[in-house]
Amino acid sequence: MIYFVALPFTRVDDGGLALGEAVECPNAASAVRRADALARRAPYDLNVGSVAFSRPGRTR
């Protein structure tokens, strides 16, 4: 099984970056679209960027 994830980044008070809440997506294209939407979400200073990635998972 492969997991597809969109992960936003937010700016913290000291100017650094922090991870936002990861969003699991059904496929790679959906993860890319979600990451794009998360990076553009208003208010625009809420998220400063995002990534889409996949990772293998274990089945039990």
Secondary structure by P-SEA (a helix, b strand, c coil): ccccbbbbbbbccccbbbbcbbbbcccaaaaaaaaaaaaaccccccccccccbbbbbbcc
